[in-house]
Amino acid sequence: MPVNRFHIPPHGHWFPSPAPAAVRMSRVPRLIGYGFMAAAALLAAVMKKEGVESIGPLPAVVVALFLGMVGVMLVFTDLMVRGLYAQVDAAKRREEGDGD
């Protein structure tokens, strides 16, 4: 008699079932990204008006560019992931509708 060493989930695939539709993705990363972009714009305005040259050991331009880059990356990544999930949900609903 063979011994089954690996548990096979009852739902037919190796990955756990997805979270229920009531669970929503957090918008916190996107809001943090908007905050970083606003901080970069504010820093750029302060640099232009008051002539700020450096923030600690780093040039102020480097800090502004880094904050803006990370902010844009967080916002675009969040929006792309949301779009991907929306496409997957639409395909699942379309598939369920065809099966009935």
C-alpha positions as CSV (number, residue, x, y, z in Angstrom):
1,M,0.0,0.0,0.0
2,P,1.6,3.3,-1.1
3,V,2.0,6.1,1.5
4,N,0.7,9.5,0.5
5,R,3.3,11.9,1.9
6,F,1.9,15.1,0.4
7,H,-1.5,16.5,1.2
8,I,-3.5,17.3,-1.9
9,P,-6.1,20.0,-1.2
10,P,-9.7,19.0,-1.8
11,H,-10.4,21.9,-4.2
12,G,-8.3,20.3,-7.0
13,H,-5.3,22.6,-7.2
14,W,-2.2,23.3,-5.2
15,F,-3.0,26.9,-4.4
16,P,-5.3,28.0,-1.6
17,S,-8.7,29.4,-2.6
18,P,-8.8,33.1,-3.2
19,A,-10.0,35.5,-0.5
20,P,-13.7,36.3,-0.5
21,A,-14.9,39.2,-2.6
22,A,-15.8,41.2,0.5
23,V,-12.0,41.5,1.3
24,R,-10.7,44.7,-0.3
25,M,-7.2,45.7,-1.1
26,S,-5.7,48.4,1.1
27,R,-5.2,51.8,-0.5
28,V,-2.5,52.7,2.0
29,P,0.5,52.1,-0.5
30,R,-1.1,54.4,-3.1
31,L,-1.7,57.1,-0.5
32,I,1.9,56.8,0.7
33,G,3.0,57.2,-2.9
34,Y,0.9,60.3,-3.3
35,G,2.5,61.6,0.0
36,F,6.0,61.0,-1.4
37,M,5.2,62.8,-4.6
38,A,3.8,65.7,-2.7
39,A,6.9,65.8,-0.4
40,A,9.1,65.9,-3.5
41,A,7.1,68.7,-5.0
42,L,7.2,70.7,-1.8
43,L,11.0,70.1,-1.5
44,A,11.5,71.3,-5.0
45,A,9.5,74.5,-4.3
46,V,11.5,75.1,-1.1
47,M,14.7,74.5,-3.0
48,K,13.7,77.1,-5.7
49,K,12.5,79.7,-3.2
50,E,15.0,79.5,-0.4
51,G,18.0,78.0,-2.1
52,V,18.2,74.8,-0.1
53,E,21.4,73.0,-1.2
54,S,21.5,69.9,0.9
55,I,19.6,67.7,3.3
56,G,22.1,66.1,5.6
57,P,24.9,64.6,3.6
58,L,22.9,64.4,0.4
59,P,22.1,67.1,-2.2
60,A,18.5,68.2,-2.0
61,V,17.9,67.3,-5.7
62,V,18.8,63.7,-5.0
63,V,16.3,63.5,-2.1
64,A,13.6,65.1,-4.2
65,L,14.2,62.8,-7.2
66,F,14.3,59.7,-4.9
67,L,11.0,60.7,-3.1
68,G,9.3,61.4,-6.4
69,M,10.5,58.1,-8.0
70,V,9.4,56.0,-5.1
71,G,6.1,57.7,-4.9
72,V,5.3,57.2,-8.6
73,M,6.5,53.6,-8.4
74,L,4.1,52.9,-5.5
75,V,1.1,54.6,-7.2
76,F,1.6,53.0,-10.6
77,T,2.2,49.5,-9.0
78,D,-0.9,49.8,-6.9
79,L,-3.0,50.9,-9.9
80,M,-1.6,48.1,-12.2
81,V,-2.3,45.4,-9.6
82,R,-5.9,46.7,-9.1
83,G,-6.4,46.6,-12.9
84,L,-5.0,43.1,-13.1
85,Y,-7.4,41.9,-10.3
86,A,-10.3,43.6,-12.0
87,Q,-9.5,41.8,-15.3
88,V,-9.3,38.5,-13.5
89,D,-12.6,39.0,-11.7
90,A,-14.3,40.0,-14.9
91,A,-13.0,36.9,-16.7
92,K,-14.2,34.7,-13.8
93,R,-17.6,36.3,-13.9
94,R,-17.8,35.9,-17.6
95,E,-16.7,32.2,-17.3
96,E,-19.3,31.6,-14.6
97,G,-22.0,33.2,-16.8
98,D,-21.1,31.0,-19.8
99,G,-21.2,27.8,-17.7
100,D,-24.8,28.3,-16.5
